[in-house]
Amino acid sequence: MSDWEYSDESCPKCVSQLAWQRCDDCDDGVWEDDDGINGIEYIPCDNCNGRGHYEWCRECGWDVTFHRFLAPHYEAEFLAKQKAA
């Protein structure tokens, strides 16, 4: 995996700046499946959800690629902050 960079987008959960990293497992969100029978077929990458990159929030732990928190403790912290506000 390559190094991460800051994204131009904001987190949909906490509005912090997102982190961004290119997916090294595919080519712009797809990979070629050459099974020899049907020729080349383009299949969306499972690792990056067909986006060609990963995006996540370093502040609250929201994974923009798969629309979930990276770990349960991030979700618990986010919900606790929401409740306190």
C-alpha positions, 0 to 999 in steps of 0.5 A, a space after each residue: 500500500 502506498 502512503 496516505 494523503 489528505 483528501 479534498 473531502 470532509 467527513 460526513 460524520 464529523 466534518 473533519 478532513 478525510 485521509 485518502 489512499 490509492 488501492 494497489 489491488 486494482 486499476 481505477 476500481 476494477 480488475 481484469 478477469 481473463 478466464 479464457 472462456 468469455 474473454 476479458 471481464 472487468 470486475 469491481 474491486 472488493 477491497 476498495 468497493 470499486 472506487 480505486 481508493 480508500 477514504 477514511 476519517 482520522 478523527 472519528 474513524 468513519 470508513 467512507 469506502 464501506 460506510 462504517 466505523 473502522 472499529 467499535 471503539 470509534 463508533 462508541 466514542 462518536 455516539 458518546 460525543 453525540 449524546 453529550 452535545 
